[in-house]
Amino acid sequence: MSIFHSMNNSASALTAQRLRMDVISSNMANAESTRGTLVNGEWQPYRRKSVVLEPKEGQFGSFLNKAMNRSSAGNGVKATRIIEDETPFKLVYNPEHPDANDEGYVALPNVDPLREMVDLISATRSYEANVTVLNASKSMLMKALEIGK
């Protein structure tokens, strides 16, 4: 484990949380978009998206620690993919809307603004916590360098 291990872990978490915030912002911006994607010549509403995060694996140190039955401190996190939420769209009766079906119902995106705000607060708090860890690591490394003076 190098002296920069904690900084690398925090940096990967900062990147992942920033991506989460970007996806949540996209969800909020498209919460009323009835024309998200064109499928078979018909417009479908925007589908809520979310980020899948997984631990980083595949580094030599993690395989060595597993082979020696040692626990490791972790290698950080990575965003593996962005998935679409498959919950059904909300149907709202509005016969005057240009995207209304024959019965007068409009399919609205499956984005819940309250849920998005909770996810945004969670991502923001995680980001802030990782900034704190990064600053603490930097401070400890600076103190270690001052010992040699």
Phi, psi and omega per residue, in radians:
M1 nan 2.234 -3.113
S2 -1.531 2.972 3.130
I3 -1.242 -0.279 -3.137
F4 -1.696 0.123 -3.081
H5 -1.009 -0.823 -3.123
S6 -1.159 -0.606 3.107
M7 -1.182 -0.683 3.111
N8 -1.145 -0.710 3.098
N9 -1.098 -0.793 3.130
S10 -1.127 -0.685 3.135
A11 -1.118 -0.702 3.123
S12 -1.173 -0.653 3.107
A13 -1.191 -0.663 3.089
L14 -1.072 -0.740 3.118
T15 -1.113 -0.760 -3.128
A16 -1.141 -0.757 -3.132
Q17 -1.195 -0.590 3.084
R18 -1.131 -0.710 3.074
L19 -1.097 -0.748 3.078
R20 -0.996 -0.785 3.141
M21 -1.109 -0.660 3.108
D22 -1.133 -0.750 -3.141
V23 -1.165 -0.719 3.108
I24 -1.104 -0.708 3.093
S25 -1.078 -0.686 3.088
S26 -1.125 -0.715 3.097
N27 -1.070 -0.793 -3.132
M28 -1.125 -0.694 -3.129
A29 -1.159 -0.491 -3.092
N30 -1.861 0.348 -3.080
A31 -1.100 -0.344 3.136
E32 -2.066 0.191 -3.072
S33 -1.377 1.923 3.125
T34 -1.514 -0.134 3.136
R35 -2.162 1.345 -3.111
G36 -1.543 -0.854 -3.138
T37 -2.425 2.621 3.107
L38 -1.688 2.020 -3.118
V39 -2.153 2.071 3.135
N40 0.908 0.711 3.096
G41 1.397 0.048 3.114
E42 -2.143 2.496 3.133
W43 -1.370 2.357 3.043
Q44 -1.930 2.534 3.089
P45 -1.110 2.818 3.077
Y46 -1.066 2.411 3.069
R47 -1.805 2.382 3.105
R48 -1.053 2.428 3.133
K49 -2.037 2.654 3.049
S50 -2.515 2.752 -3.074
V51 -1.711 2.379 3.066
V52 -1.762 2.116 3.140
L53 -1.896 2.444 3.107
E54 -2.416 2.721 3.088
P55 -1.187 2.556 3.066
K56 -1.253 2.339 3.088
E57 -2.324 3.090 3.025
G58 1.644 -0.017 3.079
Q59 -1.482 2.607 -3.049
F60 -0.990 -0.718 -3.114
G61 -1.036 -0.669 -3.133
S62 -1.195 -0.680 3.108
F63 -1.190 -0.682 3.121
L64 -1.127 -0.785 3.122
N65 -1.104 -0.666 3.094
K66 -1.148 -0.702 -3.132
A67 -1.164 -0.556 -3.128
M68 -1.632 0.129 3.141
N69 1.003 0.661 3.064
R70 -1.833 2.598 3.032
S71 -1.504 2.529 3.125
S72 -1.953 2.807 -3.098
A73 -1.364 -0.099 -3.120
G74 1.774 2.795 -3.100
N75 -2.072 0.203 -3.129
G76 1.766 -2.888 -3.066
V77 -2.340 2.702 3.079
K78 -2.468 2.613 3.052
A79 -1.530 2.080 -3.073
T80 -1.581 -0.590 3.133
R81 -2.904 2.907 3.036
I82 -1.990 2.138 -3.084
I83 -1.923 2.734 3.085
E84 -1.707 2.428 3.106
D85 -1.330 2.213 -3.069
E86 -1.632 0.203 3.092
T87 -1.116 2.627 -3.082
P88 -1.171 2.719 3.103
F89 -1.250 2.741 3.077
K90 -1.472 2.313 3.087
L91 -1.776 2.207 -3.133
V92 -2.185 2.348 -3.141
Y93 -1.371 2.007 3.108
N94 -2.733 1.432 -3.030
P95 -1.135 -0.286 -3.123
E96 -1.568 -0.077 3.120
H97 -1.270 2.445 -3.125
P98 -1.114 -0.376 -3.138
D99 -1.760 0.245 3.140
A100 -1.222 2.537 3.090
N101 -1.420 -3.025 -3.090
D102 -1.089 -0.480 -3.128
E103 -1.565 -0.040 3.102
G104 1.631 0.149 -3.132
Y105 -1.689 2.464 3.102
V106 -1.945 2.278 3.073
A107 -1.488 2.100 3.127
L108 -1.837 2.733 -3.129
P109 -0.988 2.731 3.132
N110 -1.551 0.600 -3.140
V111 -1.673 2.174 3.069
D112 -1.815 1.923 -3.081
P113 -1.006 -0.593 3.123
L114 -1.142 -0.777 3.106
R115 -1.101 -0.691 3.133
E116 -1.130 -0.687 3.128
M117 -1.163 -0.672 3.085
V118 -1.118 -0.760 3.099
D119 -1.113 -0.669 3.134
L120 -1.151 -0.729 3.101
I121 -1.109 -0.726 3.110
S122 -1.076 -0.799 3.141
A123 -1.141 -0.684 3.135
T124 -1.143 -0.765 3.121
R125 -1.117 -0.701 3.100
S126 -1.120 -0.711 3.110
Y127 -1.073 -0.833 3.140
E128 -1.075 -0.709 3.124
A129 -1.096 -0.695 3.138
N130 -1.253 -0.552 3.028
V131 -1.121 -0.712 3.105
T132 -1.088 -0.758 3.111
V133 -1.114 -0.740 3.129
L134 -1.076 -0.774 3.127
N135 -1.157 -0.658 3.100
A136 -1.141 -0.730 3.110
S137 -1.096 -0.758 3.130
K138 -1.092 -0.724 3.131
S139 -1.113 -0.741 3.118
M140 -1.125 -0.693 3.120
L141 -1.167 -0.642 3.106
M142 -1.153 -0.698 3.102
K143 -1.129 -0.656 3.112
A144 -1.125 -0.641 3.107
L145 -1.210 -0.553 3.137
E146 -1.241 -0.366 3.133
I147 -1.092 -0.613 -3.105
G148 -1.299 -0.119 -3.115
K149 -1.258 nan nan
